[in-house]
Amino acid sequence: MKARIYKSTGSHYQAMDESGRMWVARARGKFKIDTEIRSSNPIAVGDWVTLMIEDDASGMAIITAIDQRRNYMVRVSPQNRHHKHIVASNLDEALVVATIQNPRTSNGFLDRFLITAEAYHIPAIIVFNKADLIKGDYEIEWAERKALYEAIGYQTFTIQATDPDSVAQLSRHLEGKTTLISGHSGVGKSTLINALLPDLGLKVQSLSDWSGKGQHTTTFAQMYDIDKRSHIIDTPGVKEFGIVAIDQYELAQYFPEMRALMHDCKFNNCLHINEPQCAVKEALGEAVSFERYDSYLNILDSLPKTNY
């Protein structure tokens, strides 16, 4: 029978069949890991699988096959920084929660998340949370960052996750989609999910007093149903969204504003640093913002150097 993975704890999985029954499942033997993906986890939340009933009374089943994924989102594997860890699969959208302060989400974190979504062809949106803290100079920064990402083509929302009315517009946007929700610790991701699913009661932790940074409240990715057609996938909070399997010559392709210009560069292997007649450099301050370009250079420096 067909089922979808709702939670993975490494060795066991929660899978819901098409009748709505939840099973505790384990993989049969070792699945062949896709050498192209090189992931540390062969089965991910969001996967469609085939189950064989092991014990109907106790709800135990065995996963015998994994359907081909429509897409997937990855991050650096916790076990091996050179391998991918599939966070979730078969997504309609990836949502990143950000805050202007308490804690501050850096442009670098946002850009790394957006690059990964671009690389795996998943539409991404940005949700600025803690609207009550956007005052004074923070309001100016919020307006500038909001305008920056909207100009590139990303949809943004600004919400107060503790206010159900504030979340209503976002909730309507999520209808009929499977949406991955990510963000670094402390941005109010669990509070937002509780607002979307009031009966869920996810644990929410306050910021660590000593660091001003959030503590992790989610250990494993898990999918929840808003309704029969709408699903959200909660992911563990991360300090940094590491990029894997992207080399230096690919990076600009995942900045939409650069992708639109790079074909006008004189050299096909232009890295947009100091090459002559570089269309990206010529567009700095106009089609390409200085903030995003600085982020591009920082990320470029962190990627493996590849001979062209």
Contacts in CASP RR format, 6 or more apart in sequence:
PFRMAT RR
TARGET T0000
AUTHOR 0000-0000-0000
METHOD contacts of the structure
MODEL  1
MKARIYKSTGSHYQAMDESGRMWVARARGKFKIDTEIRSSNPIAVGDWVT
LMIEDDASGMAIITAIDQRRNYMVRVSPQNRHHKHIVASNLDEALVVATI
QNPRTSNGFLDRFLITAEAYHIPAIIVFNKADLIKGDYEIEWAERKALYE
AIGYQTFTIQATDPDSVAQLSRHLEGKTTLISGHSGVGKSTLINALLPDL
GLKVQSLSDWSGKGQHTTTFAQMYDIDKRSHIIDTPGVKEFGIVAIDQYE
LAQYFPEMRALMHDCKFNNCLHINEPQCAVKEALGEAVSFERYDSYLNIL
DSLPKTNY
1 17 0 8 1.000
1 18 0 8 1.000
1 50 0 8 1.000
1 51 0 8 1.000
1 53 0 8 1.000
2 17 0 8 1.000
2 18 0 8 1.000
2 48 0 8 1.000
2 49 0 8 1.000
2 50 0 8 1.000
2 51 0 8 1.000
2 67 0 8 1.000
3 15 0 8 1.000
3 16 0 8 1.000
3 17 0 8 1.000
3 18 0 8 1.000
3 23 0 8 1.000
3 25 0 8 1.000
3 48 0 8 1.000
3 49 0 8 1.000
3 50 0 8 1.000
3 51 0 8 1.000
3 61 0 8 1.000
4 15 0 8 1.000
4 16 0 8 1.000
4 46 0 8 1.000
4 47 0 8 1.000
4 48 0 8 1.000
4 49 0 8 1.000
4 223 0 8 1.000
5 13 0 8 1.000
5 14 0 8 1.000
5 15 0 8 1.000
5 43 0 8 1.000
5 44 0 8 1.000
5 45 0 8 1.000
5 46 0 8 1.000
5 47 0 8 1.000
5 48 0 8 1.000
5 49 0 8 1.000
5 223 0 8 1.000
6 13 0 8 1.000
6 14 0 8 1.000
6 15 0 8 1.000
6 16 0 8 1.000
6 22 0 8 1.000
6 45 0 8 1.000
6 46 0 8 1.000
6 222 0 8 1.000
6 223 0 8 1.000
6 224 0 8 1.000
7 13 0 8 1.000
7 14 0 8 1.000
7 45 0 8 1.000
7 220 0 8 1.000
7 221 0 8 1.000
7 222 0 8 1.000
7 223 0 8 1.000
8 41 0 8 1.000
8 43 0 8 1.000
8 44 0 8 1.000
8 45 0 8 1.000
8 220 0 8 1.000
8 221 0 8 1.000
9 220 0 8 1.000
10 41 0 8 1.000
10 220 0 8 1.000
11 26 0 8 1.000
12 24 0 8 1.000
12 25 0 8 1.000
12 26 0 8 1.000
13 24 0 8 1.000
13 25 0 8 1.000
13 26 0 8 1.000
13 27 0 8 1.000
13 43 0 8 1.000
13 63 0 8 1.000
14 22 0 8 1.000
14 23 0 8 1.000
14 24 0 8 1.000
14 25 0 8 1.000
15 22 0 8 1.000
15 23 0 8 1.000
15 25 0 8 1.000
15 49 0 8 1.000
15 51 0 8 1.000
15 61 0 8 1.000
15 63 0 8 1.000
16 22 0 8 1.000
16 23 0 8 1.000
17 23 0 8 1.000
17 51 0 8 1.000
21 59 0 8 1.000
23 51 0 8 1.000
23 59 0 8 1.000
23 60 0 8 1.000
23 61 0 8 1.000
24 58 0 8 1.000
24 59 0 8 1.000
24 60 0 8 1.000
24 61 0 8 1.000
25 49 0 8 1.000
25 51 0 8 1.000
25 60 0 8 1.000
25 61 0 8 1.000
25 62 0 8 1.000
25 63 0 8 1.000
26 62 0 8 1.000
26 63 0 8 1.000
27 42 0 8 1.000
27 43 0 8 1.000
27 62 0 8 1.000
27 63 0 8 1.000
28 52 0 8 1.000
28 62 0 8 1.000
28 63 0 8 1.000
28 64 0 8 1.000
30 42 0 8 1.000
31 42 0 8 1.000
31 43 0 8 1.000
31 66 0 8 1.000
32 42 0 8 1.000
33 39 0 8 1.000
33 42 0 8 1.000
37 72 0 8 1.000
37 74 0 8 1.000
37 84 0 8 1.000
37 86 0 8 1.000
38 83 0 8 1.000
38 84 0 8 1.000
38 245 0 8 1.000
39 74 0 8 1.000
39 77 0 8 1.000
39 83 0 8 1.000
39 84 0 8 1.000
39 85 0 8 1.000
39 86 0 8 1.000
40 77 0 8 1.000
40 78 0 8 1.000
40 79 0 8 1.000
40 80 0 8 1.000
40 83 0 8 1.000
40 84 0 8 1.000
40 85 0 8 1.000
41 85 0 8 1.000
41 86 0 8 1.000
42 66 0 8 1.000
43 49 0 8 1.000
43 63 0 8 1.000
43 66 0 8 1.000
44 72 0 8 1.000
44 86 0 8 1.000
44 87 0 8 1.000
44 88 0 8 1.000
44 89 0 8 1.000
44 221 0 8 1.000
45 87 0 8 1.000
45 88 0 8 1.000
45 89 0 8 1.000
45 221 0 8 1.000
45 222 0 8 1.000
45 223 0 8 1.000
45 233 0 8 1.000
46 88 0 8 1.000
46 89 0 8 1.000
46 90 0 8 1.000
46 91 0 8 1.000
46 178 0 8 1.000
46 223 0 8 1.000
46 233 0 8 1.000
47 66 0 8 1.000
47 67 0 8 1.000
47 69 0 8 1.000
47 89 0 8 1.000
47 90 0 8 1.000
48 66 0 8 1.000
48 67 0 8 1.000
48 90 0 8 1.000
49 63 0 8 1.000
49 64 0 8 1.000
49 65 0 8 1.000
49 66 0 8 1.000
49 67 0 8 1.000
50 63 0 8 1.000
50 64 0 8 1.000
50 65 0 8 1.000
50 66 0 8 1.000
50 67 0 8 1.000
51 61 0 8 1.000
51 62 0 8 1.000
51 63 0 8 1.000
51 64 0 8 1.000
52 61 0 8 1.000
52 62 0 8 1.000
52 64 0 8 1.000
53 59 0 8 1.000
53 60 0 8 1.000
53 61 0 8 1.000
54 60 0 8 1.000
54 61 0 8 1.000
54 62 0 8 1.000
69 89 0 8 1.000
69 90 0 8 1.000
70 89 0 8 1.000
70 90 0 8 1.000
70 91 0 8 1.000
71 89 0 8 1.000
71 90 0 8 1.000
71 91 0 8 1.000
71 120 0 8 1.000
71 121 0 8 1.000
71 122 0 8 1.000
72 86 0 8 1.000
72 87 0 8 1.000
72 88 0 8 1.000
72 89 0 8 1.000
72 90 0 8 1.000
72 91 0 8 1.000
72 120 0 8 1.000
73 86 0 8 1.000
73 87 0 8 1.000
73 88 0 8 1.000
73 89 0 8 1.000
73 91 0 8 1.000
73 94 0 8 1.000
73 116 0 8 1.000
73 117 0 8 1.000
73 120 0 8 1.000
73 122 0 8 1.000
73 180 0 8 1.000
74 84 0 8 1.000
74 85 0 8 1.000
74 86 0 8 1.000
74 87 0 8 1.000
74 116 0 8 1.000
74 120 0 8 1.000
74 244 0 8 1.000
74 245 0 8 1.000
75 84 0 8 1.000
75 85 0 8 1.000
75 87 0 8 1.000
75 116 0 8 1.000
75 238 0 8 1.000
75 241 0 8 1.000
75 242 0 8 1.000
75 244 0 8 1.000
76 83 0 8 1.000
76 84 0 8 1.000
76 85 0 8 1.000
76 242 0 8 1.000
76 243 0 8 1.000
76 244 0 8 1.000
77 83 0 8 1.000
77 84 0 8 1.000
77 85 0 8 1.000
77 244 0 8 1.000
78 85 0 8 1.000
79 85 0 8 1.000
82 244 0 8 1.000
83 244 0 8 1.000
84 244 0 8 1.000
84 245 0 8 1.000
87 180 0 8 1.000
87 182 0 8 1.000
87 221 0 8 1.000
87 233 0 8 1.000
87 235 0 8 1.000
88 180 0 8 1.000
88 221 0 8 1.000
88 223 0 8 1.000
88 233 0 8 1.000
88 235 0 8 1.000
90 178 0 8 1.000
91 122 0 8 1.000
91 178 0 8 1.000
91 179 0 8 1.000
91 180 0 8 1.000
91 233 0 8 1.000
92 123 0 8 1.000
92 176 0 8 1.000
92 177 0 8 1.000
92 178 0 8 1.000
92 179 0 8 1.000
93 122 0 8 1.000
93 123 0 8 1.000
93 124 0 8 1.000
93 125 0 8 1.000
93 174 0 8 1.000
93 177 0 8 1.000
93 178 0 8 1.000
93 179 0 8 1.000
93 180 0 8 1.000
94 113 0 8 1.000
94 117 0 8 1.000
94 122 0 8 1.000
94 123 0 8 1.000
94 124 0 8 1.000
94 125 0 8 1.000
94 179 0 8 1.000
94 180 0 8 1.000
94 182 0 8 1.000
95 124 0 8 1.000
95 125 0 8 1.000
95 126 0 8 1.000
95 127 0 8 1.000
95 179 0 8 1.000
95 180 0 8 1.000
95 181 0 8 1.000
95 182 0 8 1.000
96 110 0 8 1.000
96 113 0 8 1.000
96 114 0 8 1.000
96 124 0 8 1.000
96 125 0 8 1.000
96 126 0 8 1.000
96 127 0 8 1.000
96 182 0 8 1.000
96 183 0 8 1.000
97 127 0 8 1.000
97 129 0 8 1.000
97 181 0 8 1.000
97 182 0 8 1.000
97 183 0 8 1.000
97 187 0 8 1.000
97 188 0 8 1.000
97 189 0 8 1.000
97 192 0 8 1.000
98 105 0 8 1.000
98 109 0 8 1.000
98 110 0 8 1.000
98 126 0 8 1.000
98 127 0 8 1.000
98 128 0 8 1.000
98 129 0 8 1.000
98 183 0 8 1.000
98 187 0 8 1.000
99 105 0 8 1.000
99 128 0 8 1.000
99 129 0 8 1.000
99 130 0 8 1.000
99 133 0 8 1.000
99 186 0 8 1.000
99 187 0 8 1.000
99 188 0 8 1.000
100 128 0 8 1.000
100 130 0 8 1.000
100 133 0 8 1.000
100 134 0 8 1.000
100 138 0 8 1.000
100 141 0 8 1.000
100 142 0 8 1.000
100 145 0 8 1.000
101 130 0 8 1.000
101 133 0 8 1.000
101 138 0 8 1.000
102 130 0 8 1.000
102 133 0 8 1.000
102 207 0 8 1.000
102 212 0 8 1.000
103 184 0 8 1.000
103 185 0 8 1.000
103 186 0 8 1.000
103 187 0 8 1.000
103 207 0 8 1.000
103 212 0 8 1.000
103 213 0 8 1.000
103 214 0 8 1.000
105 183 0 8 1.000
105 184 0 8 1.000
105 187 0 8 1.000
107 145 0 8 1.000
107 291 0 8 1.000
107 292 0 8 1.000
107 295 0 8 1.000
108 295 0 8 1.000
108 298 0 8 1.000
108 299 0 8 1.000
109 183 0 8 1.000
109 184 0 8 1.000
109 240 0 8 1.000
109 241 0 8 1.000
110 126 0 8 1.000
110 149 0 8 1.000
111 255 0 8 1.000
111 292 0 8 1.000
111 295 0 8 1.000
111 296 0 8 1.000
111 299 0 8 1.000
112 240 0 8 1.000
112 241 0 8 1.000
112 242 0 8 1.000
112 243 0 8 1.000
112 299 0 8 1.000
113 124 0 8 1.000
113 182 0 8 1.000
113 183 0 8 1.000
113 241 0 8 1.000
114 124 0 8 1.000
114 154 0 8 1.000
114 254 0 8 1.000
115 243 0 8 1.000
115 246 0 8 1.000
115 251 0 8 1.000
115 254 0 8 1.000
115 255 0 8 1.000
115 299 0 8 1.000
116 241 0 8 1.000
116 242 0 8 1.000
116 243 0 8 1.000
117 123 0 8 1.000
117 124 0 8 1.000
118 124 0 8 1.000
118 253 0 8 1.000
118 254 0 8 1.000
118 255 0 8 1.000
118 256 0 8 1.000
119 246 0 8 1.000
119 250 0 8 1.000
119 254 0 8 1.000
122 180 0 8 1.000
124 154 0 8 1.000
125 154 0 8 1.000
125 155 0 8 1.000
125 156 0 8 1.000
125 157 0 8 1.000
125 173 0 8 1.000
126 149 0 8 1.000
126 154 0 8 1.000
126 155 0 8 1.000
126 156 0 8 1.000
126 157 0 8 1.000
127 156 0 8 1.000
127 157 0 8 1.000
127 158 0 8 1.000
127 159 0 8 1.000
127 170 0 8 1.000
127 192 0 8 1.000
128 134 0 8 1.000
128 142 0 8 1.000
128 145 0 8 1.000
128 146 0 8 1.000
128 156 0 8 1.000
128 157 0 8 1.000
128 158 0 8 1.000
128 159 0 8 1.000
129 159 0 8 1.000
129 160 0 8 1.000
129 161 0 8 1.000
129 187 0 8 1.000
129 188 0 8 1.000
129 191 0 8 1.000
129 192 0 8 1.000
130 160 0 8 1.000
130 161 0 8 1.000
130 187 0 8 1.000
130 188 0 8 1.000
131 158 0 8 1.000
131 159 0 8 1.000
131 160 0 8 1.000
131 166 0 8 1.000
132 160 0 8 1.000
134 142 0 8 1.000
134 158 0 8 1.000
142 158 0 8 1.000
146 156 0 8 1.000
146 158 0 8 1.000
148 289 0 8 1.000
148 291 0 8 1.000
148 292 0 8 1.000
149 156 0 8 1.000
150 156 0 8 1.000
151 289 0 8 1.000
152 256 0 8 1.000
152 257 0 8 1.000
152 292 0 8 1.000
153 256 0 8 1.000
157 169 0 8 1.000
157 170 0 8 1.000
157 173 0 8 1.000
159 166 0 8 1.000
159 167 0 8 1.000
159 170 0 8 1.000
159 192 0 8 1.000
160 166 0 8 1.000
160 167 0 8 1.000
161 167 0 8 1.000
161 188 0 8 1.000
161 191 0 8 1.000
161 192 0 8 1.000
161 194 0 8 1.000
161 195 0 8 1.000
162 191 0 8 1.000
162 195 0 8 1.000
163 195 0 8 1.000
164 195 0 8 1.000
164 198 0 8 1.000
167 192 0 8 1.000
167 195 0 8 1.000
167 196 0 8 1.000
170 196 0 8 1.000
171 196 0 8 1.000
171 226 0 8 1.000
174 196 0 8 1.000
174 226 0 8 1.000
174 230 0 8 1.000
174 232 0 8 1.000
175 226 0 8 1.000
175 227 0 8 1.000
175 229 0 8 1.000
175 230 0 8 1.000
176 229 0 8 1.000
176 230 0 8 1.000
177 230 0 8 1.000
177 231 0 8 1.000
178 223 0 8 1.000
178 230 0 8 1.000
178 231 0 8 1.000
178 232 0 8 1.000
178 233 0 8 1.000
179 231 0 8 1.000
179 232 0 8 1.000
179 233 0 8 1.000
180 232 0 8 1.000
180 233 0 8 1.000
180 235 0 8 1.000
181 189 0 8 1.000
181 192 0 8 1.000
181 193 0 8 1.000
181 232 0 8 1.000
181 233 0 8 1.000
181 234 0 8 1.000
181 235 0 8 1.000
182 189 0 8 1.000
182 235 0 8 1.000
182 237 0 8 1.000
182 238 0 8 1.000
182 241 0 8 1.000
183 189 0 8 1.000
183 235 0 8 1.000
183 237 0 8 1.000
183 238 0 8 1.000
183 241 0 8 1.000
184 213 0 8 1.000
184 214 0 8 1.000
184 237 0 8 1.000
184 238 0 8 1.000
184 239 0 8 1.000
184 240 0 8 1.000
184 241 0 8 1.000
185 213 0 8 1.000
185 214 0 8 1.000
185 215 0 8 1.000
185 216 0 8 1.000
185 217 0 8 1.000
185 237 0 8 1.000
185 238 0 8 1.000
185 239 0 8 1.000
186 205 0 8 1.000
186 207 0 8 1.000
186 213 0 8 1.000
186 214 0 8 1.000
186 215 0 8 1.000
188 204 0 8 1.000
189 218 0 8 1.000
189 234 0 8 1.000
189 237 0 8 1.000
190 202 0 8 1.000
190 203 0 8 1.000
190 204 0 8 1.000
190 205 0 8 1.000
190 217 0 8 1.000
190 218 0 8 1.000
190 234 0 8 1.000
191 204 0 8 1.000
193 200 0 8 1.000
193 202 0 8 1.000
193 224 0 8 1.000
193 232 0 8 1.000
193 234 0 8 1.000
194 200 0 8 1.000
194 201 0 8 1.000
194 202 0 8 1.000
194 204 0 8 1.000
196 226 0 8 1.000
196 232 0 8 1.000
197 224 0 8 1.000
197 226 0 8 1.000
197 232 0 8 1.000
200 224 0 8 1.000
202 217 0 8 1.000
202 218 0 8 1.000
202 234 0 8 1.000
203 217 0 8 1.000
204 217 0 8 1.000
205 214 0 8 1.000
205 215 0 8 1.000
205 217 0 8 1.000
206 214 0 8 1.000
206 215 0 8 1.000
207 213 0 8 1.000
207 214 0 8 1.000
207 215 0 8 1.000
208 214 0 8 1.000
208 215 0 8 1.000
213 239 0 8 1.000
216 236 0 8 1.000
216 237 0 8 1.000
217 237 0 8 1.000
218 234 0 8 1.000
218 235 0 8 1.000
218 236 0 8 1.000
218 237 0 8 1.000
219 236 0 8 1.000
220 236 0 8 1.000
221 233 0 8 1.000
221 234 0 8 1.000
221 235 0 8 1.000
221 236 0 8 1.000
222 233 0 8 1.000
222 234 0 8 1.000
223 231 0 8 1.000
223 232 0 8 1.000
223 233 0 8 1.000
223 234 0 8 1.000
224 231 0 8 1.000
224 232 0 8 1.000
224 233 0 8 1.000
224 234 0 8 1.000
225 231 0 8 1.000
226 232 0 8 1.000
243 299 0 8 1.000
243 302 0 8 1.000
243 303 0 8 1.000
246 254 0 8 1.000
246 303 0 8 1.000
247 303 0 8 1.000
247 304 0 8 1.000
247 306 0 8 1.000
248 271 0 8 1.000
248 300 0 8 1.000
248 303 0 8 1.000
248 304 0 8 1.000
248 305 0 8 1.000
248 306 0 8 1.000
249 269 0 8 1.000
249 271 0 8 1.000
249 306 0 8 1.000
249 308 0 8 1.000
251 296 0 8 1.000
251 299 0 8 1.000
251 300 0 8 1.000
251 303 0 8 1.000
252 258 0 8 1.000
252 259 0 8 1.000
252 262 0 8 1.000
252 271 0 8 1.000
252 272 0 8 1.000
252 280 0 8 1.000
252 296 0 8 1.000
253 259 0 8 1.000
253 262 0 8 1.000
255 288 0 8 1.000
255 292 0 8 1.000
255 296 0 8 1.000
257 283 0 8 1.000
257 287 0 8 1.000
257 288 0 8 1.000
257 289 0 8 1.000
257 292 0 8 1.000
258 272 0 8 1.000
258 280 0 8 1.000
258 288 0 8 1.000
258 296 0 8 1.000
260 287 0 8 1.000
261 279 0 8 1.000
261 280 0 8 1.000
261 283 0 8 1.000
261 287 0 8 1.000
261 288 0 8 1.000
262 270 0 8 1.000
262 272 0 8 1.000
262 279 0 8 1.000
262 280 0 8 1.000
263 279 0 8 1.000
264 279 0 8 1.000
265 272 0 8 1.000
265 275 0 8 1.000
265 277 0 8 1.000
265 278 0 8 1.000
265 279 0 8 1.000
265 280 0 8 1.000
266 275 0 8 1.000
266 276 0 8 1.000
266 277 0 8 1.000
266 278 0 8 1.000
267 275 0 8 1.000
267 277 0 8 1.000
269 308 0 8 1.000
270 278 0 8 1.000
270 280 0 8 1.000
271 300 0 8 1.000
272 278 0 8 1.000
272 280 0 8 1.000
272 281 0 8 1.000
272 296 0 8 1.000
273 297 0 8 1.000
273 300 0 8 1.000
275 281 0 8 1.000
280 288 0 8 1.000
280 293 0 8 1.000
284 290 0 8 1.000
284 293 0 8 1.000
END
